[in-house]
C-alpha cells in the first residue's frame, strides 16, 4: 500500500471506530491506536532495509528515535483516554465542549512524551502544546456563551 492510499484510508478507520447513540458518539481510541501503531511498526521495519539505511545515513538514529517516540505517544494517548473518547452530540455547544475536553486529554498524554524528544524538537512541540492548552479554557468559556 502506498503512502497516499494509506493516508486516504485513515478517515475510514476513524469512522469505523466510532459508534453513535442518541446524543452521544463514542470513538474507539484503542482501535485507532492499534491501526496507527501498525503503521509506525511498518515504518520501523522499512527503515531496517539495507537500502533505506544507506539512504538515511547519519539520520537513521533520529528517524528510529522519532518512530519509537510515536509509539510511546500512541500508548500514552490510549492510556490517558482509557481507550475511548466520548462526544456529547446533543447540541453544538455540548459537542464543542466535549471535543475540547478530549483535546485536553490528548494534549496531556502527548506532553508526557515531549521531554524524551531531542532538544531541538521538544522545545517547539512543548510550545505548541502549551499554546493549545492555554487556548482550551478560553474556547470552553466561549462555547458556553449564549448565541444570538
N, C-alpha and C positions, 0 to 999 in steps of 0.2 A: 504494500500500500504506500503510495507516495504521500509526501507531506501535505499537499493540498487536499487530497481525498480524506486524509486523517483529520485535518482541521475542519473540513466540511461536515464530518460526521459528529463532531463534538456537540452541536446543538441537539442532535437526535439522542445522544447519550444522556444529556441533561433532562430532556423531556421524558425519556424512558424511565428515569429515576425519580419522576415526580408523580405524586398521586394527589387527587383533589377530592374534597368533600364539601359540603355546603359551608362556605365561608372560610375554608382552610385549604392551603396547599402545603404538602409535605415533600421536601426534597430529600432524597436518599443520598446524603453526603458520602456515606460509606461506599456506595456503588460508584459514584463519580471518582472518589479517591482511588478505588481499585482500578478503574479504567485508566486514570491518569498515571498511576504507578506502573501500569503495564507499558504505557508509552515511554516513561522515563527508563524503565528496565530495558526496553528495546534500544533506546538511545545509548544506554550504558554498554550494551552488548556490541552496538555498532562501533563505538569508539575503541574497542579492543581489536578490531580488524587491522591487520598489519598496514594496509594502505592508508587507513584513517589515522593510525598512529604516526605514520610518516608525514601525512598531510598536516596534522596538528602540531607536530614537533614539540617545541618547548611549551606550547599552550595546553598540551594534553592534561597535565595535573590540574590546571584551573578548570577545564571542562569537566573532568571527573569529579572535582570538588563541587562544582555547581550542580551536577546531576545528583550527587549524594545529598546536597542541601535541599534540592527539590523534593527528594523522597522524604526527608525529615520534615519539611514544611507540610507536605500532604498528610503525613502521620499526625502532626500536631493539629492540623485542621480537623481531622476526623475525631481526635481525642477531645478537642475543645467543643465540638458540636454534639458529641455523643452519637455521631453517625447520622443525624438527621437535622434538618433545619425546617422550621415550620413558619409559614407565612399566613397572616390573617388577611384574607381577601374579601372580608365583609364590606369594606369600603376603601376608597383610595387612601384615606388618611391612615386606616389601620394597616394597609399594605405597606405604605411608606415607612411607618413606624416599625413594623416587623422586619422589613428589609434593612433598615438602619441598625436594628438590634443584631441581626445576623452578620452584618458587615463588621460591627464592633467585635463580635466573637472571632471572626476570621482574622481581623487585624491583630487581635491579641495573640492568636495562635502563631501567626507569621512573625510577630515581634519577638517571640521566643527564639526564633532561629537566626535572626539578624546578627547577634554577636558572633555567630560561628562563620559568617561570611568574611571574605577578605576585606581589609580596612577600606580599600578604595571603593568598594561597593556598599559596605554596611552603613556607612555614614549617609550616603544618598538614599538608600532604601529606608533607613531609620527616619530620615527627614520626611519622606513621603508618607510613611505610616503615621508619624506624629501629626502631620498636617491633616490627614484624613481623620484621625481620632479627634482632633480639635474641632473639625467641622461637624462631626456627627451630632454632638449635643445641640448645636445651632440648628441643624436640619430637623432634629427631633422636636425642638420647640416650634419651628416653623410649620411642621406637619400638624401640630395641634392647634394652630391658629385657625379661627373661623375663616371660611372663604366666602366672598361676596360676589 
